[in-house]
Each structure stands twice: as structure tokens, then as C-alpha cells.
Amino acid sequence: MRRPLLVACLLAALMRLAFAQPSTTAPPPAAAASAPLNRLDRVEVSGGPTANSRRRLSTASKIVIDREELDRLGDTVLGDVLRRLPGVTIGGRPGRGGDIRMRGLGSGFTQILVDGERAPAGFAVEDLPPDQVERIEIYRAPTAETGARAVGGTINIILREPLQKSDHEVRVSAGMDRREPQADFSWTRNLKLGNEPIGAVSINGGLRRRFNNIDSGTRITDVDTGQLIEQTTQVGTSQGRSANLNGNARLRWKLSDTLSLNLAPFFALSQNQGSSQTNAEGTRFRDNHGESDGRMHNLRLNISANYRPQPGETWDLRLARGRFKTTNNSHRNDQQTYAGLFTQRLQDDHNTAAEDQTSLGGKWSLKTAQEHQWVTGVESERSVRTQVRDTLVNGLPLPGLVKFGNLLASSNQRFATYTQDEWSPSKQWSVYAGIRYEQIETRADAAGALPETRNTSRVTSPLFHLLWKPEAYPKDQVRLSLTRSYRPPNLNDLIARPSINATYPEGPNYQTYADRAGNPDLKPELATGIDLSLEHWMPTGGIVSGTAFVRDIQSLIRNQVLLETVPWDSAPRWVSRPRNMQGARTMGLEFEVKARLDELWDDAPPELQLMLLRANVAVFTSSVRGITGSNNRLDQQPRGSLNFGLDHRWKALGQNFGSGFNFNFVPATAVQQTETLRRQETARRQFDAYLSWASGAVRDGINWRLSFANLLPQDAESRSEGVSTSSVTGHEVLTESWSRNKTFRVVNLRADMRF
């Protein structure tokens, strides 16, 4: 850890000495107090709330990242923005995004919203560029209005709004990811009808090429004799190319003094191609070559009306219609030449998924003179999905899959109603109480040997939040939350249609080469949560905070690998299925400091006083009931996370400069997944830095930003081992598997201009 900090400090010191202009006179006190560099928050001409005010005044605990901070950080993927927050970790290689894990909890525990509504089908955070985002709101505990499907928390992504100080914003960037070129552009434009502003439109596109390594292996030994039964290794590379085009708009019409209409269209288009080449040892085929291609489109239109019959009362009606479609094709060519005999296996997979989604919602809000703010709403959503999957091996379908057919039709119906009240009985107290009822019904039509699937989840969630501002300590705040949240099983977890392992497609297989199938009898996971936060706010917007949380989860869903008699093969097969377990408990501590150094250090040198410190540390622990051992943790949950960064701005040579760095660290993790299966992951670290400069006025000049992600690349390794009874030999065997993923430096140069 010392090396990246030392490098960053030296870079900052050299840039400061090289560009800083000496000052012989000190500014007058009044000027110093009003200078932009002396404030943590930018003052907007519009008078809108700042990120800090949104966070400080909210009864429910949340963090807000506004457009100014997104510009300063300059990340190319949203995942890297979120990774710097306390308790947030990202699955995936550095600089490339990945699934978001709040409080270390794995996929599905974090709720993703777009403009306050559940993300449309097929939406992935890493596919949305930061240039299309106005701000990000992170809720640590659920509310009735935002939804209770948030065991880990909620991330609400607000798309771009009209520009405040200009009519156009253009950004162009180019970069390298392990010497592979990357390019992006974005354009945001205010729209007017005559002289009346009606909204804004934002368009973003990008081209990317990426390289990945393939390095994995498996070793199987007999427990009794120690004899090596099988050892396989795969070493190779893969390359990918992708192109994307995204756009969204916000259009507002004021039809009368009490009625307004809003339109928000959104689209996302992408296509990709990839290839891989591996050499395998110990397997049936030595040479493996693969090719793939895919296309995706996501279209959505939101229509909303806002009616204000009297001051303090609002009626909102929302209608949304969307369509998502993705097509993926892959071709795999496995070859082997032994003793002059050539063998070959060709596998072709074609997958298409299309989903139509319609949602309707209404909300009534009333703010009374007694400081009550009532909100009552109802939501309804229906989606219809069709999936087509074809698999051919040497031109013929797999015998075991023919009986299941290639078409799967499903539907999902969601209904929710809620009510909540926020009340401020005094300046020191704010109270929130709400309740939400939600029902989700998932159906899948019968397909071949698969029977009809029907699963219904019904959950009632009481929610309570308390904010206390001690009168004797006006800069301090205490928050308490008591909540009930849940996670419903997703469609793929429910559908029993199998996915057969490609390495051992027929006959007996091993535990680490298991088939996959769903479980239509899954129940939702229910979590009872307690959150306690203490915040200390500083005069210029800095904050020091600490949070403790507990989640007690019932009916935990976890994939378990068991030996089964299956309908798709005559031999017993190892199959991984999601199953409800007894439950689990997770708890943790999160600590955050975000402030200027002169707020934390009274005698800070003048050249350091205006530096912005960003630091946070989180510690997590969990225990899964029914599994013994010290590492019976929740899947994918690390032991914690650490972030440390500095930002500095100065003026020299007639230009405005900014520089900074961030160091992120996630410690190594070991998880006892079952009584006999254990998984380990090595520690992960990422060091990022940037330099920005601007010439001329902010409105008419060009702002440049040079950023470096993952400056000190470190390979990521994972390893698993388990003892099981072999379906091949009938003996107890120890199965060990491992993989190593290289990470790479990412360099990006961006220019943006407003006019």
C-alpha cells in the first residue's frame, strides 16, 4: 500500500512545484471566504439542492453523487464511480465495471432503479456511461416508495437533466486497455419550443476492444489412496470487440398552472464479437477455438403527468412501455490428434430472448402545515418473455435436451401498494414510517418434458427511519432504521430446464463440472434489518460518518451441487440448483471521511489546505446457518473494503488544474459454501490517478482530463476444493480447481466543451 501512496504524493508535489505561481499577497478574508476553491460544494445559479443538502436533509440514510463529482472523477464506467463508496465492491476486472455489491452482498441483493423505477429488462449498470447520468442516489436502507427488494441497499440512477449554464455539452474520449483502443463520445443539448425550455436530449456512443487471458485447471485425486485420477489445464486468450449507442431525453410541457406532462424516451443498442483460443492438457480435446457474436436493443418510453390541485398536494401518474431483445451465437471447435487419429467436436449455440414490459403507477403526495408529508401509491407491472435456445453438437441436437424443446415462454406480474409519512415534530427530530405490500407471480409455460412452472411471492414490509439532530451539537446527526426487505427468486432460478456442462456433456461428470438447473419451489429471501449511523458535518460541507448494520436473512437462496438421477442422462449427474437454506446473518461497520484537509488539520501547510480527502473503510462478517466452520460466509461477500484518495485544484499559467488519486483494496476471502466445498479468492487492489486542466472560461473553453485506472495491475486468483463421492469411480475424491485472471492498465484522455 505504501508504494502507490508514495508515487501519488510525489506526482502531486512535482505538479504543484512545476505549475504553481507564487503569491506574495494574501487575499482579503471576504474574498477568501467566497472563492470557489474554499468550498466543497459548487454553488449553482439555479439554486437547486446540492448533493450534500440532499444527503443531510434526508430522513433515510443515503449518499448522493452529483454531476460535478462525476465530472471530477471522470470514470468511463459507473462501476468505478460506485466502487469508491463505503461498503461497495464490484465484481469484474478493474476499469471494466461488473455487478455491484452493496455491503459485499452478491448479485440480486442490491436494487437498481433508473429515475426512481425498477431498471428495465436487460439493463446492466456497466452498459450505461457516466456521461448520461445526472446524479446517483445510494440508499443504505429501503423505503416504501423506492421498494423493499433491497437487502443490501438501493442505487437510484437519475438520467441527464437540462444543462444549467449552457445549451450544448460535447465530450470526446480515447484510450487504451492493455494496448487495445477505446473511444467514446457524448452530446447533450437543451431543447426549446420557441423561447421556452422544454427539456434536454443526451446521446452517447462507444467502440471498445478488449483482451483477456484464460488460465484455469482442475485436479482430482482419490482421498483414500492419494492417486491422481485426473488433471486438466486450459491456457489461452480471448479477444472481444463491441460497439454501443445510447440515448435518452427529458421533455416537459406545462399545460396549465396545475398540470404538466413529461416524456422520457430511452434507447440502448449494442453489438459484440469475440474469439478465443485455448490449449488444454488432460482433456479429451487439446485444441479449443471459439467464436461468438451478439446483438442487443433496449427501447423504453416513460410518460408521466403531474397534477397539483392545491399547494402541498400532488398527484402523479406514470405509464411505461419497453421492449428488450438480445441474440447470441457461439461456435466451438474442439480438436485432438493422437497417434495419427484426428477427432473433432463442433458445438453451435443460438440463444434469443425477447421481453415486452408494461408498467403503470400512481402516487398521491400531501404536505401539511403540521410538517407531515404523506405519500401513498400503487404500482403494477407485467412482462412477457420468450426464450429460444438451440444447441447442436456435430450438427445434431444433444439427445438429453431434445425432450425439453427449444422454446420457453414465461410471464411476470408484479403488484405493489404502499403508504408512508415523513414527520418533523421539531427541528431536532424527523420520523419516517411506511409499509409496503408487494406480490410477484412468475409463470413459465410447459415445454417438452418440463411441466408448467408457477411461483408466487407475497411480502409485507414495515419500514421505520429516525433522524435526530442534537440541539447541543448542531453539526451532528444520528440515524436509526428498522426495516424488512426481501429478494425474490429470479426467472433463471425457477425454471428447471437444464444447462449441460460442455466438458462432460454425457455420462458421469464431476462436482466441479456440474450441470445447472432451476428450482420452481423457491421461496423469497426475507431480511430484517437494523442500521445505526452517526454523522458529523463540517462548516464547508465535509463529513465524518460511521454506520453499523445487521441483516438477519431467512430462507437464504444458495446454489448447491448434489448428485442426482436426471431425466437428460442415463448416468447420475452432479447438478447445481438454487435451494432455500435455513438462513444467515450478516453485520458490518462502515466509516467515511470526506473533507478538506484544513477542516481536519488545523496546522495544515497552505499548499495542502484545499486538498479534498476521500477515505472510507468497511468491515463485514456473516454466518450461514446449517454450515459449520469459521468461513461459513455469504457467497461473494468479502471481509471488507478500503478506499483512500486525494483531490487537489489549483491555478497556474493561466489555466485551472486538478489532480488526484484513489487507492482501493479488498482483502482475500475464503467461503465455506457447503460442508465439503470451499472457495478462496485473493486480495484485489486498484490504484487510479488523473490530471485535468482547462483553458479559458468554463463555458467557452475546452476541459481536458487524463486518467489512469489500475496503474499497478495485479492478477486475480480464485481456488475451490471439495470432497465428494465420484459418480465415475464410486470413491471419495478431492476435487481442486483454480483460475487466474490478469488485469490491465486503462488510460483515457477526454475533452469536453460547453457552449
Buried (B, 14 or more C-beta within 10 A) or exposed (E): EEEBBEBBEEBBEEBBEEBBEEEEEEEEEEEEEEEEEBBBBBEBEEEEBBBBEBBBEBBBBBBBBBBBBBBBBBBBBBBBBBBBBBBBBBEBBBBBBBBBBBBBBBBBBBBBBBBBBBBBBBBBBBBBBBBBBBBBBBBBBBBBBBBBBBBBBBBBBBBBBBBEEBBEBBBBBBBBBBEBEBBBBBBBBBBEEEEEBBBBBBBBBBBBBBBBBBBBBBBBBBBEEEEEBBBBBBBBBBBBBBBBBBBBBBBBEEEEEBBBEBBBBBBBBBBBBBBBBBEBEBBEBBBBBBEBBBBBBBBBBBBBBBBBEEEEBBBBEBBBBBBBBBBBBBBBBBBBEEEEEEEEBEBBBBBBBBBBBBBBBBBBBBBEEEEBBBBBBBBBBBBBBBBBBBBBBEEEEBEBBBEBBBBBBBBBBBBBBBBBBBBBEEEBEBBBBBBBBBBBBBBBBEBBBBEEBEBEBEBEBBBBBBBBBEEEEEEBBBBBBBBBBBBBBBBEBBBBBBBBBBBBBBEBBBBBBBBBBBBBEBBBBBBBBBBBBBBBBBEBBBBBBBBBBBBBBBBBBBBBBBBBEBEBBEEBBBBBBBBBBEBBBBBBBBBBBBBBBBBEBEEBEEBBBBBBBBBBBBBBBBBBEEBEEEBBBBBBBBBBBBBBBBBBBBEBEEBBBBBBBBBBBBBEBBBBBBEBBBBBBBBBBBBBBBBBBBEEEEEEBEBBBBBBBBBBBBEBBBBBBBBBBBBBEEEEBBBBBBBBBBBBBBBBEBEBBBE
